Amino acid sequence: MRFRVIGPAERERFNHFTAWGPQGSFLQSWEWGELKAATGWQPLRAVVEEGNEIKAAISILVRRLPLPGARKSIFYAPKGPIADLGDRDVLRVLVAGVRDLASRHGAILLKIDPDIEAGEQRATNNLSSFGFRPVETGDGFEGVQPRFVFRLPIADRSLDELMEAFHSKTRYNIRYAFRKGVTIRTGDRQDLPAFYQVLQETAARDDFLVRDISYYERLWDELVEAGIARVFLAEWEGKLLAGAISMKYGPTVWYVYGASSNEHRNLMPAYAVQWEMIKWAKESGCSVYDFRGVSGDLNPGNPLYGLYRFKRGFNPILTEYIGEFDLVFSPVYYWLWTTALPFYKRVKVRLRGS
């Protein structure tokens, strides 16, 4: 087996493996790397091959660190690598290749967070044996990617059977939205400003940050045009009430970005949008609809409990992943990155407030 960095000529081959390989994810797609390139990351793509067969693939995002006089960077492979992490031979070649890349780019660590379910001891044991160390991120959204997600199996059930499995209140809300005249359509690029405005309303209401609209324009150019992403819009009497962006990659559709207006929330447009995205996943022949992140803290007093309750109504399966693992290449700089720098930032904030 050999490790090899690849170029754009092999995009289609790379995407086929990262979509249909073990625990494939749109976050490992070529197009996602191109999107992140617009936000300061440099994407690197590599494969492990045995003959002409890809055994592993990894899309690494590289970011230079703002350290004066030091050419240092971090490596991050979102939801990667795409590989059978129980195969030690593949993992050995992959790690050796990444280490070589790290030395050339001055990387102090590789962070991974593969879609391996918690309890998969063989994979976690192999990662540990090759130097990966688990990172504690808590039960909320403290990590780079959510560790707890809701996944809805859809392969062996009809749409009627899926609907009947929803909680009664969720079924009622979906039907109520359509009965009151809410309509769902697929958005065009010209709809992005309106979607973005509703997204900003959502961010202000729920207290989270959103990127500039140029990010979503680039997302359209890279992922919608490639047939991976789709924008769904819920309207009522000509008004945009809610919207969402989902990703279809391999056997899965993921709900990625959601937005809802402060107006007419009683019409339940968010429920109607979810149903249309589930229908899209089913009609596309996918086997899973992924609602993405929820908090692992199921206390009703948790600020994220409302999100959990909304998604739970569709009767998905709560899944916990193994979380983040770091492969450290430079212990000193890793300590600075994980301990000294965060401590310095906390002290600086306190001093500003005193």
N, C-alpha and C positions, 0 to 999 in steps of 0.2 A: 504494500500500500504506500501511497505517497500523498503528501500535502501540497496543494498548489493554489496560488492566488490566481483568480480569473478576471477577465475583462468583459466589456459589454457584449462582445460577440457570443458569449455563453449565457446571456441573460435568460433566455427561454428555458434552457436546460437547468439552470440554477433554480429558477422559479418553480419548475415542475417538481423538483425534489423538496424544496422548502414548503411547498403546498401539500404534497402527498406523502412526504417522509414522516418518520416518527415525531409525533407532536408538532406537526407543521403549523406555522403561524404567519399571518400577513406581516407581522413585525420583522420577519426575516426575509421578506420579499425584496427584490431589487428596487422596486419603486419606493418602498418605505425608506430605504437608504438614500434615494435621491431627494425625497422630501426633507429628510433630516439634514441633508447637505446644505439646504437653504437656511438652516438655523445654527450653523457653525460647526457641524460635525463633518468629518471626512469618512465616507463609507469604504470599507475594504471587504471583498468577498473572496472566500476560499472554499475549497472542497478537499475531502479525502477520497481518493479513488483506489479501486482495486481493478486493474485492467481498465475497461471503459465504463465501469459501474461506479456511480457515486455512492459512497458509504456514509458520508457525513458532509454537511454544509454549514457554513457560518457566515453571517453578515455582521461585521464588527464596525461599530461607530467609534471614531477616534476624535478626541477633543484635546487640544493643547491646553496645558495648565498655565495660569498666569504667574509663573515663578521666575523672577528676574535672574538671568544668567543660567537658567537650567532648561534644557530642551527636554521637557517631560510632558507626558500625555496620559490619558486614561483610555482604556478599551472597554466598550460595553456592547454586548451581543444581546439585544432585547429578545426574550423568549428563545434564545439559541443556547447551544447549537442544535441543529436539527440532526439528530443521530440517535442510535440505540446506545444510551449511556450505560447499559449493562454489558456492552461489548468492550472489553478492556483493550483489545488490539486496536480497534478504531480510535478509542479515546487516547491511547498512547501516541499515535501518529498525530492526532489533532492537537494535543497539548504541546508536543514538540514543535509543530509548525507554528502555533500561536506564540510560543516563547521566542522563536526566531524573529517573527514579525515584531514582537514587543521590543526586542533589543534594537531593531532598526528604527522604531518610532519613539523610543524612549518611554515606553508605557510602564507605569508603576503597578498596574493591576489590570486584570480582565474581570469584569463583572458579568455574571450570567444569571438568568432566572427562568430556566426551561419549564415547560408545561408538564412537569413530572409530579404526579400526585404524592402528597405526603404519605409516608409509609412504604414507598418504593425503596426498600433498604439496599437493594443491589446497586441501584444508580447512585444513591447518596454515598454508599461505601466506596464505590469506584471513584467518585469525585474527590472524596477525602484522601484516598490513597494517592491521587495524582496532585495533591497540594491545594485543592480548593477548600476554603473555609466558609462555613455558614455565617450569614449576617443576620443579626436580630433586627427585625423591622416593626414589630408590634402587630396588633390584630386589625388596625385600621388601614389607611392609605399612606402609611409612612414610607413604604418602599417605592422603588421606581415604578414597578408594576404591581397591581393588586395580588395579594397572596390567596385571597378567598374570592371565588367567582361562583355565579350561578350558571349551570349548563342544562339546556333542555334537549333531551334526545328526541328526534323527530322522524327518524328513518322508518320505523315500523308502525307508525300511527297516521291515520288520515287527519285532515284538518278538523273534521267534526270530532274525532276522538281526542285531539289535542285540546280543542275548545272545552269539551266536557270535563277534562282533567283539571282545568283552571279552577281556582277558588271561585265560589259563587259570586262574590262581589266583583271580581275581575271580569268574569263573563258579563255581568250586568253592565259594568262600565264600558266595555267594548261595544256592546249592543246599543247602549244609551247614546254613545257618541255618534254612531251612524244614524240612529233614529232621529237625533236632533239636527241632522244635516251636515255633520262633519265629513269632509271628503279628504282622501289621501291621494297625492300624486307624486310622481318622481320629479325632482327638481332639475332645472337647467343651470348652466353656469351663471346666467343673469339673475338667478334667484339667490346667489350667495350673499349680497348685501342685506337682503331681508332676513335670511337665516341668521346672519351674523348679528343683526340687531336684536333678534329674539335671544340669541345665545348670550349677548351682553346683559339683557334683562335677567336671564337665569343666573348668570354669574353674580350680579349685584344682589339678587334675592338670596342665593344660597352661599354667598361668600367664598367664591373661588375665582382664580385668575384665568383669563383667556388670552390666547395669542392674538397678534394683529391679524387683520383680515387677509393680509398677503399670504399668511400661512395656509389658510383655507383655499385660497386661489391656487397656490402651488399644489396643495393636496388634490384639487380637482384635476389639474394638468397631469399629475403623475399617476394618481390612483383611479379616479373616475374614468379618465380617458383610456386607461388600461383595462377597464372592466372589473376592477377589484372593488372599488367603492361605489356606493349609490346614496343619493340624498333623497330622503322622504319628507314630504311637507304635508301638514294637516291644516286645512283651511275651513273656514265657516263664513258664509256670506262675503266672500272675497277677502277675508282677513286671515293672515297667517297666525295660527295659534300655537303651533308646535312643529318641531322638525328633528330629524336625526340623521346621522351619517353612519352607515354600516359597511362592513367589509366582508366580501365573499372570497374565500381563498381555500382551495382544496375542498374538504368535506364540511367546512364550517362557515357559518355567517356570524360575525361579531357585531354587537351593538357598541359603537365606539364613542360618538358624541351625541348628546341630546340637549334640546333646548325647548323651553315652553314659555309663552307669553304670560304676563301677569293678568291679562284679560281673558275672561270666559274660561277659566280653568275648570269651572263646574261642568263644562261640556266634555270633559275627559279626553281631550285630544291625544294625550300621551299614550293612553291605552290603545287607541285606534292605530297610532303609528307603530307600536310594538307588534300588534297583530298583523299589520301589512308586511312588516319585516320578517316575521315568522313565516308568513305565506310565501314570501320571496325565497326564503331559505328552502322551504318544502318544494316549491315549484322548480328550484334549481337543482334538485336532487341531493341536497346536503343532508347530512345525518345528525348535525348538532347546530342548535342556535345558542350562542354564548352571550349572556347578558353582561358579561364582564364583572367588574369588581363590586363587592359588598364588604362590609366590615365583619370581621370574625367575632367582634364583641356584640352579642345579641341582646344586650340590655336595652329595654325600651327607652331608657334615658339617654342612650348614645345619640349624638346629633345625626349620625348616619343611619339610624334605625328606620327612618322613613323611606330611604332608598331601598333598604333591605326588604321592608314590608311591601313596597310596590313590586319589586321583582319577584318576591316569593309568591305573589298572587298568581303567577303563571305556572306554578308547580314545577320549577326546575330542580336540579340536584345541586346542593351546596357542595362545592369542591374546594379542598385546600391543597395548594401546591407546596413544593419543598421550599420555595422562597429563593432568596438571593444567595449566591456563592461567589466569593472573590478568590481569584488566583493571583497571588501577590508576587510581583517581580522585583520590587524594591522595598524592603521592609522599612527603611528609614523614611522614605517619601510616603509610603502607605500610612505610617504612623502620623506624619504631618497632615496628611489628607483627611484621615478619619478621626484624629484626636486633637491635635494642636490647633488646626485651622478652625474647626467648629467651636472649640473653646474660646479662641480669640474673637470669633464673630459674636458669641454670646456676651462676652465681657464688653465688647465695643457697643453693643446694643444697650446694655445696662448703663454704661457711662454716658451715652447720649441721653438716656432718660433721666439721669440724676441731676 
